[in-house]
Amino acid sequence: MKAKEIIAAAMQKDKITQKELAEAMGLKSAQAIGNILYRDSSVRVSSFAKMLDIMGYEIIVRKKIGESEEWKVDQ
């Protein structure tokens, strides 16, 4: 899943609007969230982590195969 799809899925699951997320992030308008979700450009890791954190999610990094060690991406 792409970062934008993950954000959209979390928003849908938690019934969070673009306006609500924008306000929580300190952005001036819902259009800013729309731009992140629907433009062709990629999402910055810092923006991705902040959006997920605001919605109560976290990013975990781990090796695909073989190791159990993992790291949490902090804000």
HTML snippet that shows the backbone in 3Dmol.js (N, CA, C, O; Angstrom):
<script src="https://3Dmol.org/build/3Dmol-min.js"></script>
<div id="view" style="width:600px;height:400px;position:relative"></div>
<script>
const pdb = `
ATOM      1  N   MET A   1       0.835  -1.181   0.000  1.00  0.00           N
ATOM      2  CA  MET A   1       0.000   0.000   0.000  1.00  0.00           C
ATOM      3  C   MET A   1       0.881   1.246   0.000  1.00  0.00           C
ATOM      4  O   MET A   1       1.891   1.297   0.702  1.00  0.00           O
ATOM      5  N   LYS A   2       0.509   2.223  -0.766  1.00  0.00           N
ATOM      6  CA  LYS A   2       1.248   3.483  -0.794  1.00  0.00           C
ATOM      7  C   LYS A   2       0.874   4.332   0.414  1.00  0.00           C
ATOM      8  O   LYS A   2      -0.189   4.157   1.009  1.00  0.00           O
ATOM      9  N   ALA A   3       1.767   5.257   0.768  1.00  0.00           N
ATOM     10  CA  ALA A   3       1.558   6.112   1.940  1.00  0.00           C
ATOM     11  C   ALA A   3       0.218   6.846   1.863  1.00  0.00           C
ATOM     12  O   ALA A   3      -0.508   6.914   2.855  1.00  0.00           O
ATOM     13  N   LYS A   4      -0.107   7.384   0.712  1.00  0.00           N
ATOM     14  CA  LYS A   4      -1.354   8.125   0.539  1.00  0.00           C
ATOM     15  C   LYS A   4      -2.567   7.229   0.782  1.00  0.00           C
ATOM     16  O   LYS A   4      -3.564   7.660   1.360  1.00  0.00           O
ATOM     17  N   GLU A   5      -2.471   5.984   0.336  1.00  0.00           N
ATOM     18  CA  GLU A   5      -3.568   5.029   0.528  1.00  0.00           C
ATOM     19  C   GLU A   5      -3.730   4.679   2.003  1.00  0.00           C
ATOM     20  O   GLU A   5      -4.848   4.499   2.485  1.00  0.00           O
ATOM     21  N   ILE A   6      -2.618   4.584   2.712  1.00  0.00           N
ATOM     22  CA  ILE A   6      -2.660   4.289   4.143  1.00  0.00           C
ATOM     23  C   ILE A   6      -3.333   5.442   4.896  1.00  0.00           C
ATOM     24  O   ILE A   6      -4.178   5.217   5.762  1.00  0.00           O
ATOM     25  N   ILE A   7      -2.953   6.665   4.562  1.00  0.00           N
ATOM     26  CA  ILE A   7      -3.560   7.834   5.209  1.00  0.00           C
ATOM     27  C   ILE A   7      -5.060   7.869   4.930  1.00  0.00           C
ATOM     28  O   ILE A   7      -5.860   8.062   5.845  1.00  0.00           O
ATOM     29  N   ALA A   8      -5.439   7.682   3.667  1.00  0.00           N
ATOM     30  CA  ALA A   8      -6.859   7.709   3.297  1.00  0.00           C
ATOM     31  C   ALA A   8      -7.626   6.596   4.003  1.00  0.00           C
ATOM     32  O   ALA A   8      -8.747   6.817   4.460  1.00  0.00           O
ATOM     33  N   ALA A   9      -7.042   5.409   4.100  1.00  0.00           N
ATOM     34  CA  ALA A   9      -7.705   4.287   4.775  1.00  0.00           C
ATOM     35  C   ALA A   9      -7.888   4.564   6.258  1.00  0.00           C
ATOM     36  O   ALA A   9      -8.941   4.260   6.820  1.00  0.00           O
ATOM     37  N   ALA A  10      -6.866   5.143   6.904  1.00  0.00           N
ATOM     38  CA  ALA A  10      -6.965   5.482   8.327  1.00  0.00           C
ATOM     39  C   ALA A  10      -8.028   6.553   8.543  1.00  0.00           C
ATOM     40  O   ALA A  10      -8.805   6.479   9.495  1.00  0.00           O
ATOM     41  N   MET A  11      -8.062   7.545   7.661  1.00  0.00           N
ATOM     42  CA  MET A  11      -9.074   8.598   7.769  1.00  0.00           C
ATOM     43  C   MET A  11     -10.475   8.012   7.630  1.00  0.00           C
ATOM     44  O   MET A  11     -11.378   8.358   8.392  1.00  0.00           O
ATOM     45  N   GLN A  12     -10.650   7.133   6.662  1.00  0.00           N
ATOM     46  CA  GLN A  12     -11.958   6.518   6.432  1.00  0.00           C
ATOM     47  C   GLN A  12     -12.353   5.645   7.623  1.00  0.00           C
ATOM     48  O   GLN A  12     -13.489   5.711   8.093  1.00  0.00           O
ATOM     49  N   LYS A  13     -11.421   4.829   8.109  1.00  0.00           N
ATOM     50  CA  LYS A  13     -11.704   3.937   9.240  1.00  0.00           C
ATOM     51  C   LYS A  13     -12.119   4.720  10.473  1.00  0.00           C
ATOM     52  O   LYS A  13     -13.052   4.332  11.177  1.00  0.00           O
ATOM     53  N   ASP A  14     -11.427   5.820  10.736  1.00  0.00           N
ATOM     54  CA  ASP A  14     -11.691   6.626  11.927  1.00  0.00           C
ATOM     55  C   ASP A  14     -12.672   7.773  11.693  1.00  0.00           C
ATOM     56  O   ASP A  14     -12.933   8.579  12.586  1.00  0.00           O
ATOM     57  N   LYS A  15     -13.215   7.831  10.464  1.00  0.00           N
ATOM     58  CA  LYS A  15     -14.187   8.871  10.094  1.00  0.00           C
ATOM     59  C   LYS A  15     -13.653  10.281  10.364  1.00  0.00           C
ATOM     60  O   LYS A  15     -14.336  11.120  10.952  1.00  0.00           O
ATOM     61  N   ILE A  16     -12.417  10.518   9.920  1.00  0.00           N
ATOM     62  CA  ILE A  16     -11.774  11.821  10.061  1.00  0.00           C
ATOM     63  C   ILE A  16     -11.825  12.529   8.715  1.00  0.00           C
ATOM     64  O   ILE A  16     -11.446  11.953   7.695  1.00  0.00           O
ATOM     65  N   THR A  17     -12.284  13.758   8.705  1.00  0.00           N
ATOM     66  CA  THR A  17     -12.368  14.516   7.461  1.00  0.00           C
ATOM     67  C   THR A  17     -11.036  15.196   7.163  1.00  0.00           C
ATOM     68  O   THR A  17     -10.182  15.325   8.040  1.00  0.00           O
ATOM     69  N   GLN A  18     -10.872  15.624   5.922  1.00  0.00           N
ATOM     70  CA  GLN A  18      -9.676  16.370   5.544  1.00  0.00           C
ATOM     71  C   GLN A  18      -9.583  17.647   6.381  1.00  0.00           C
ATOM     72  O   GLN A  18      -8.494  18.040   6.800  1.00  0.00           O
ATOM     73  N   LYS A  19     -10.707  18.280   6.618  1.00  0.00           N
ATOM     74  CA  LYS A  19     -10.728  19.513   7.408  1.00  0.00           C
ATOM     75  C   LYS A  19     -10.250  19.250   8.834  1.00  0.00           C
ATOM     76  O   LYS A  19      -9.447  20.015   9.368  1.00  0.00           O
ATOM     77  N   GLU A  20     -10.732  18.185   9.448  1.00  0.00           N
ATOM     78  CA  GLU A  20     -10.335  17.857  10.823  1.00  0.00           C
ATOM     79  C   GLU A  20      -8.837  17.551  10.912  1.00  0.00           C
ATOM     80  O   GLU A  20      -8.156  17.995  11.836  1.00  0.00           O
ATOM     81  N   LEU A  21      -8.338  16.789   9.940  1.00  0.00           N
ATOM     82  CA  LEU A  21      -6.918  16.458   9.941  1.00  0.00           C
ATOM     83  C   LEU A  21      -6.075  17.704   9.707  1.00  0.00           C
ATOM     84  O   LEU A  21      -5.048  17.895  10.359  1.00  0.00           O
ATOM     85  N   ALA A  22      -6.505  18.546   8.783  1.00  0.00           N
ATOM     86  CA  ALA A  22      -5.777  19.790   8.505  1.00  0.00           C
ATOM     87  C   ALA A  22      -5.699  20.655   9.756  1.00  0.00           C
ATOM     88  O   ALA A  22      -4.636  21.185  10.080  1.00  0.00           O
ATOM     89  N   GLU A  23      -6.820  20.801  10.459  1.00  0.00           N
ATOM     90  CA  GLU A  23      -6.840  21.614  11.683  1.00  0.00           C
ATOM     91  C   GLU A  23      -5.899  21.031  12.742  1.00  0.00           C
ATOM     92  O   GLU A  23      -5.171  21.770  13.405  1.00  0.00           O
ATOM     93  N   ALA A  24      -5.919  19.710  12.897  1.00  0.00           N
ATOM     94  CA  ALA A  24      -5.062  19.059  13.891  1.00  0.00           C
ATOM     95  C   ALA A  24      -3.582  19.216  13.552  1.00  0.00           C
ATOM     96  O   ALA A  24      -2.733  19.228  14.443  1.00  0.00           O
ATOM     97  N   MET A  25      -3.277  19.337  12.252  1.00  0.00           N
ATOM     98  CA  MET A  25      -1.897  19.515  11.812  1.00  0.00           C
ATOM     99  C   MET A  25      -1.478  20.979  11.808  1.00  0.00           C
ATOM    100  O   MET A  25      -0.308  21.287  11.582  1.00  0.00           O
ATOM    101  N   GLY A  26      -2.418  21.880  12.054  1.00  0.00           N
ATOM    102  CA  GLY A  26      -2.107  23.306  12.046  1.00  0.00           C
ATOM    103  C   GLY A  26      -2.061  23.895  10.646  1.00  0.00           C
ATOM    104  O   GLY A  26      -1.423  24.923  10.421  1.00  0.00           O
ATOM    105  N   LEU A  27      -2.740  23.244   9.703  1.00  0.00           N
ATOM    106  CA  LEU A  27      -2.792  23.743   8.324  1.00  0.00           C
ATOM    107  C   LEU A  27      -3.990  24.658   8.158  1.00  0.00           C
ATOM    108  O   LEU A  27      -4.952  24.569   8.920  1.00  0.00           O
ATOM    109  N   LYS A  28      -3.938  25.532   7.169  1.00  0.00           N
ATOM    110  CA  LYS A  28      -4.976  26.541   7.004  1.00  0.00           C
ATOM    111  C   LYS A  28      -6.255  26.007   6.359  1.00  0.00           C
ATOM    112  O   LYS A  28      -7.330  26.562   6.584  1.00  0.00           O
ATOM    113  N   SER A  29      -6.157  24.932   5.555  1.00  0.00           N
ATOM    114  CA  SER A  29      -7.354  24.462   4.874  1.00  0.00           C
ATOM    115  C   SER A  29      -7.306  22.956   4.611  1.00  0.00           C
ATOM    116  O   SER A  29      -6.247  22.329   4.623  1.00  0.00           O
ATOM    117  N   ALA A  30      -8.491  22.408   4.375  1.00  0.00           N
ATOM    118  CA  ALA A  30      -8.606  20.994   4.019  1.00  0.00           C
ATOM    119  C   ALA A  30      -7.942  20.719   2.678  1.00  0.00           C
ATOM    120  O   ALA A  30      -7.525  19.591   2.412  1.00  0.00           O
ATOM    121  N   GLN A  31      -7.841  21.731   1.840  1.00  0.00           N
ATOM    122  CA  GLN A  31      -7.222  21.576   0.523  1.00  0.00           C
ATOM    123  C   GLN A  31      -5.774  21.099   0.649  1.00  0.00           C
ATOM    124  O   GLN A  31      -5.279  20.376  -0.215  1.00  0.00           O
ATOM    125  N   ALA A  32      -5.109  21.499   1.707  1.00  0.00           N
ATOM    126  CA  ALA A  32      -3.722  21.067   1.920  1.00  0.00           C
ATOM    127  C   ALA A  32      -3.649  19.544   2.061  1.00  0.00           C
ATOM    128  O   ALA A  32      -2.733  18.916   1.532  1.00  0.00           O
ATOM    129  N   ILE A  33      -4.606  18.955   2.768  1.00  0.00           N
ATOM    130  CA  ILE A  33      -4.654  17.496   2.909  1.00  0.00           C
ATOM    131  C   ILE A  33      -5.021  16.868   1.572  1.00  0.00           C
ATOM    132  O   ILE A  33      -4.445  15.852   1.183  1.00  0.00           O
ATOM    133  N   GLY A  34      -5.965  17.458   0.878  1.00  0.00           N
ATOM    134  CA  GLY A  34      -6.346  16.960  -0.450  1.00  0.00           C
ATOM    135  C   GLY A  34      -5.169  16.952  -1.402  1.00  0.00           C
ATOM    136  O   GLY A  34      -4.992  16.011  -2.176  1.00  0.00           O
ATOM    137  N   ASN A  35      -4.367  17.999  -1.344  1.00  0.00           N
ATOM    138  CA  ASN A  35      -3.177  18.059  -2.193  1.00  0.00           C
ATOM    139  C   ASN A  35      -2.217  16.916  -1.879  1.00  0.00           C
ATOM    140  O   ASN A  35      -1.649  16.308  -2.786  1.00  0.00           O
ATOM    141  N   ILE A  36      -2.041  16.629  -0.603  1.00  0.00           N
ATOM    142  CA  ILE A  36      -1.153  15.539  -0.208  1.00  0.00           C
ATOM    143  C   ILE A  36      -1.701  14.202  -0.700  1.00  0.00           C
ATOM    144  O   ILE A  36      -0.952  13.364  -1.202  1.00  0.00           O
ATOM    145  N   LEU A  37      -3.012  14.007  -0.554  1.00  0.00           N
ATOM    146  CA  LEU A  37      -3.609  12.713  -0.897  1.00  0.00           C
ATOM    147  C   LEU A  37      -3.789  12.490  -2.391  1.00  0.00           C
ATOM    148  O   LEU A  37      -3.716  11.351  -2.851  1.00  0.00           O
ATOM    149  N   TYR A  38      -4.021  13.546  -3.158  1.00  0.00           N
ATOM    150  CA  TYR A  38      -4.422  13.353  -4.555  1.00  0.00           C
ATOM    151  C   TYR A  38      -3.457  13.882  -5.607  1.00  0.00           C
ATOM    152  O   TYR A  38      -3.706  13.696  -6.799  1.00  0.00           O
ATOM    153  N   ARG A  39      -2.380  14.526  -5.221  1.00  0.00           N
ATOM    154  CA  ARG A  39      -1.374  14.963  -6.190  1.00  0.00           C
ATOM    155  C   ARG A  39      -0.487  13.797  -6.570  1.00  0.00           C
ATOM    156  O   ARG A  39      -0.444  12.784  -5.871  1.00  0.00           O
ATOM    157  N   ASP A  40       0.216  13.939  -7.668  1.00  0.00           N
ATOM    158  CA  ASP A  40       1.109  12.891  -8.144  1.00  0.00           C
ATOM    159  C   ASP A  40       2.387  12.772  -7.316  1.00  0.00           C
ATOM    160  O   ASP A  40       3.056  11.740  -7.353  1.00  0.00           O
ATOM    161  N   SER A  41       2.727  13.817  -6.574  1.00  0.00           N
ATOM    162  CA  SER A  41       3.976  13.786  -5.806  1.00  0.00           C
ATOM    163  C   SER A  41       3.850  12.844  -4.602  1.00  0.00           C
ATOM    164  O   SER A  41       2.748  12.482  -4.188  1.00  0.00           O
ATOM    165  N   SER A  42       4.986  12.466  -4.065  1.00  0.00           N
ATOM    166  CA  SER A  42       4.979  11.561  -2.919  1.00  0.00           C
ATOM    167  C   SER A  42       4.820  12.346  -1.619  1.00  0.00           C
ATOM    168  O   SER A  42       5.021  13.560  -1.584  1.00  0.00           O
ATOM    169  N   VAL A  43       4.460  11.643  -0.566  1.00  0.00           N
ATOM    170  CA  VAL A  43       4.273  12.239   0.749  1.00  0.00           C
ATOM    171  C   VAL A  43       5.608  12.220   1.482  1.00  0.00           C
ATOM    172  O   VAL A  43       6.303  11.204   1.481  1.00  0.00           O
ATOM    173  N   ARG A  44       5.968  13.327   2.101  1.00  0.00           N
ATOM    174  CA  ARG A  44       7.193  13.355   2.918  1.00  0.00           C
ATOM    175  C   ARG A  44       7.007  12.431   4.112  1.00  0.00           C
ATOM    176  O   ARG A  44       5.911  12.328   4.664  1.00  0.00           O
ATOM    177  N   VAL A  45       8.069  11.769   4.502  1.00  0.00           N
ATOM    178  CA  VAL A  45       8.014  10.861   5.646  1.00  0.00           C
ATOM    179  C   VAL A  45       7.559  11.611   6.894  1.00  0.00           C
ATOM    180  O   VAL A  45       6.766  11.090   7.679  1.00  0.00           O
ATOM    181  N   SER A  46       8.052  12.822   7.078  1.00  0.00           N
ATOM    182  CA  SER A  46       7.672  13.595   8.270  1.00  0.00           C
ATOM    183  C   SER A  46       6.175  13.907   8.276  1.00  0.00           C
ATOM    184  O   SER A  46       5.535  13.835   9.325  1.00  0.00           O
ATOM    185  N   SER A  47       5.615  14.252   7.125  1.00  0.00           N
ATOM    186  CA  SER A  47       4.175  14.519   7.032  1.00  0.00           C
ATOM    187  C   SER A  47       3.373  13.247   7.251  1.00  0.00           C
ATOM    188  O   SER A  47       2.356  13.258   7.944  1.00  0.00           O
ATOM    189  N   PHE A  48       3.830  12.156   6.661  1.00  0.00           N
ATOM    190  CA  PHE A  48       3.184  10.852   6.810  1.00  0.00           C
ATOM    191  C   PHE A  48       3.144  10.454   8.291  1.00  0.00           C
ATOM    192  O   PHE A  48       2.099  10.061   8.808  1.00  0.00           O
ATOM    193  N   ALA A  49       4.283  10.561   8.958  1.00  0.00           N
ATOM    194  CA  ALA A  49       4.363  10.194  10.373  1.00  0.00           C
ATOM    195  C   ALA A  49       3.474  11.100  11.226  1.00  0.00           C
ATOM    196  O   ALA A  49       2.802  10.623  12.141  1.00  0.00           O
ATOM    197  N   LYS A  50       3.467  12.398  10.933  1.00  0.00           N
ATOM    198  CA  LYS A  50       2.665  13.341  11.715  1.00  0.00           C
ATOM    199  C   LYS A  50       1.175  13.056  11.555  1.00  0.00           C
ATOM    200  O   LYS A  50       0.434  13.046  12.538  1.00  0.00           O
ATOM    201  N   MET A  51       0.733  12.825  10.315  1.00  0.00           N
ATOM    202  CA  MET A  51      -0.686  12.531  10.077  1.00  0.00           C
ATOM    203  C   MET A  51      -1.117  11.273  10.819  1.00  0.00           C
ATOM    204  O   MET A  51      -2.155  11.256  11.481  1.00  0.00           O
ATOM    205  N   LEU A  52      -0.318  10.231  10.704  1.00  0.00           N
ATOM    206  CA  LEU A  52      -0.655   8.979  11.375  1.00  0.00           C
ATOM    207  C   LEU A  52      -0.638   9.141  12.888  1.00  0.00           C
ATOM    208  O   LEU A  52      -1.507   8.605  13.576  1.00  0.00           O
ATOM    209  N   ASP A  53       0.335   9.872  13.414  1.00  0.00           N
ATOM    210  CA  ASP A  53       0.419  10.103  14.848  1.00  0.00           C
ATOM    211  C   ASP A  53      -0.820  10.833  15.354  1.00  0.00           C
ATOM    212  O   ASP A  53      -1.373  10.470  16.392  1.00  0.00           O
ATOM    213  N   ILE A  54      -1.254  11.842  14.640  1.00  0.00           N
ATOM    214  CA  ILE A  54      -2.446  12.605  15.013  1.00  0.00           C
ATOM    215  C   ILE A  54      -3.666  11.693  15.073  1.00  0.00           C
ATOM    216  O   ILE A  54      -4.536  11.871  15.925  1.00  0.00           O
ATOM    217  N   MET A  55      -3.730  10.722  14.174  1.00  0.00           N
ATOM    218  CA  MET A  55      -4.871   9.808  14.136  1.00  0.00           C
ATOM    219  C   MET A  55      -4.707   8.620  15.086  1.00  0.00           C
ATOM    220  O   MET A  55      -5.586   7.762  15.171  1.00  0.00           O
ATOM    221  N   GLY A  56      -3.581   8.574  15.799  1.00  0.00           N
ATOM    222  CA  GLY A  56      -3.376   7.513  16.777  1.00  0.00           C
ATOM    223  C   GLY A  56      -2.673   6.277  16.252  1.00  0.00           C
ATOM    224  O   GLY A  56      -2.767   5.207  16.854  1.00  0.00           O
ATOM    225  N   TYR A  57      -1.969   6.410  15.134  1.00  0.00           N
ATOM    226  CA  TYR A  57      -1.236   5.293  14.541  1.00  0.00           C
ATOM    227  C   TYR A  57       0.267   5.545  14.657  1.00  0.00           C
ATOM    228  O   TYR A  57       0.692   6.663  14.948  1.00  0.00           O
ATOM    229  N   GLU A  58       1.063   4.509  14.431  1.00  0.00           N
ATOM    230  CA  GLU A  58       2.516   4.648  14.453  1.00  0.00           C
ATOM    231  C   GLU A  58       3.118   3.889  13.278  1.00  0.00           C
ATOM    232  O   GLU A  58       2.493   2.997  12.705  1.00  0.00           O
ATOM    233  N   ILE A  59       4.345   4.264  12.934  1.00  0.00           N
ATOM    234  CA  ILE A  59       5.071   3.594  11.855  1.00  0.00           C
ATOM    235  C   ILE A  59       6.137   2.717  12.492  1.00  0.00           C
ATOM    236  O   ILE A  59       6.932   3.181  13.311  1.00  0.00           O
ATOM    237  N   ILE A  60       6.145   1.454  12.110  1.00  0.00           N
ATOM    238  CA  ILE A  60       7.128   0.494  12.594  1.00  0.00           C
ATOM    239  C   ILE A  60       7.981   0.043  11.416  1.00  0.00           C
ATOM    240  O   ILE A  60       7.453  -0.301  10.359  1.00  0.00           O
ATOM    241  N   VAL A  61       9.314   0.046  11.600  1.00  0.00           N
ATOM    242  CA  VAL A  61      10.249  -0.401  10.563  1.00  0.00           C
ATOM    243  C   VAL A  61      10.866  -1.714  11.025  1.00  0.00           C
ATOM    244  O   VAL A  61      11.380  -1.819  12.138  1.00  0.00           O
ATOM    245  N   ARG A  62      10.805  -2.717  10.144  1.00  0.00           N
ATOM    246  CA  ARG A  62      11.434  -4.001  10.449  1.00  0.00           C
ATOM    247  C   ARG A  62      11.893  -4.661   9.161  1.00  0.00           C
ATOM    248  O   ARG A  62      11.355  -4.385   8.088  1.00  0.00           O
ATOM    249  N   LYS A  63      12.864  -5.512   9.265  1.00  0.00           N
ATOM    250  CA  LYS A  63      13.375  -6.252   8.124  1.00  0.00           C
ATOM    251  C   LYS A  63      12.291  -7.208   7.641  1.00  0.00           C
ATOM    252  O   LYS A  63      11.572  -7.795   8.450  1.00  0.00           O
ATOM    253  N   LYS A  64      12.171  -7.363   6.324  1.00  0.00           N
ATOM    254  CA  LYS A  64      11.119  -8.197   5.756  1.00  0.00           C
ATOM    255  C   LYS A  64      11.201  -9.650   6.213  1.00  0.00           C
ATOM    256  O   LYS A  64      10.187 -10.261   6.550  1.00  0.00           O
ATOM    257  N   ILE A  65      12.401 -10.191   6.224  1.00  0.00           N
ATOM    258  CA  ILE A  65      12.561 -11.613   6.533  1.00  0.00           C
ATOM    259  C   ILE A  65      13.695 -11.819   7.527  1.00  0.00           C
ATOM    260  O   ILE A  65      14.748 -11.192   7.420  1.00  0.00           O
ATOM    261  N   GLY A  66      13.474 -12.690   8.480  1.00  0.00           N
ATOM    262  CA  GLY A  66      14.563 -13.195   9.287  1.00  0.00           C
ATOM    263  C   GLY A  66      14.854 -12.564  10.619  1.00  0.00           C
ATOM    264  O   GLY A  66      15.358 -13.250  11.508  1.00  0.00           O
ATOM    265  N   GLU A  67      14.568 -11.305  10.809  1.00  0.00           N
ATOM    266  CA  GLU A  67      14.922 -10.668  12.076  1.00  0.00           C
ATOM    267  C   GLU A  67      13.668 -10.165  12.776  1.00  0.00           C
ATOM    268  O   GLU A  67      12.691  -9.785  12.131  1.00  0.00           O
ATOM    269  N   SER A  68      13.710 -10.170  14.094  1.00  0.00           N
ATOM    270  CA  SER A  68      12.549  -9.698  14.851  1.00  0.00           C
ATOM    271  C   SER A  68      12.731  -8.265  15.349  1.00  0.00           C
ATOM    272  O   SER A  68      11.790  -7.667  15.871  1.00  0.00           O
ATOM    273  N   GLU A  69      13.939  -7.708  15.191  1.00  0.00           N
ATOM    274  CA  GLU A  69      14.189  -6.343  15.644  1.00  0.00           C
ATOM    275  C   GLU A  69      13.368  -5.359  14.818  1.00  0.00           C
ATOM    276  O   GLU A  69      13.247  -5.506  13.602  1.00  0.00           O
ATOM    277  N   GLU A  70      12.805  -4.354  15.489  1.00  0.00           N
ATOM    278  CA  GLU A  70      12.043  -3.326  14.802  1.00  0.00           C
ATOM    279  C   GLU A  70      12.218  -1.989  15.498  1.00  0.00           C
ATOM    280  O   GLU A  70      12.576  -1.925  16.674  1.00  0.00           O
ATOM    281  N   TRP A  71      11.958  -0.916  14.747  1.00  0.00           N
ATOM    282  CA  TRP A  71      12.076   0.442  15.266  1.00  0.00           C
ATOM    283  C   TRP A  71      10.787   1.181  15.009  1.00  0.00           C
ATOM    284  O   TRP A  71      10.117   0.963  14.000  1.00  0.00           O
ATOM    285  N   LYS A  72      10.446   2.058  15.934  1.00  0.00           N
ATOM    286  CA  LYS A  72       9.285   2.915  15.794  1.00  0.00           C
ATOM    287  C   LYS A  72       9.756   4.285  15.323  1.00  0.00           C
ATOM    288  O   LYS A  72      10.716   4.833  15.863  1.00  0.00           O
ATOM    289  N   VAL A  73       9.084   4.837  14.319  1.00  0.00           N
ATOM    290  CA  VAL A  73       9.395   6.180  13.821  1.00  0.00           C
ATOM    291  C   VAL A  73       8.734   7.183  14.753  1.00  0.00           C
ATOM    292  O   VAL A  73       7.512   7.186  14.902  1.00  0.00           O
ATOM    293  N   ASP A  74       9.538   8.034  15.382  1.00  0.00           N
ATOM    294  CA  ASP A  74       9.020   9.051  16.300  1.00  0.00           C
ATOM    295  C   ASP A  74       8.825  10.377  15.581  1.00  0.00           C
ATOM    296  O   ASP A  74       9.397  10.618  14.518  1.00  0.00           O
ATOM    297  N   GLN A  75       8.021  11.214  16.172  1.00  0.00           N
ATOM    298  CA  GLN A  75       7.798  12.578  15.670  1.00  0.00           C
ATOM    299  C   GLN A  75       8.893  13.477  16.132  1.00  0.00           C
ATOM    300  O   GLN A  75       8.889  14.667  15.816  1.00  0.00           O
TER     301      GLN A  75
END
`;
const viewer = $3Dmol.createViewer("view");
viewer.addModel(pdb, "pdb");
viewer.setStyle({}, {cartoon: {color: "spectrum"}});
viewer.zoomTo();
viewer.render();
</script>
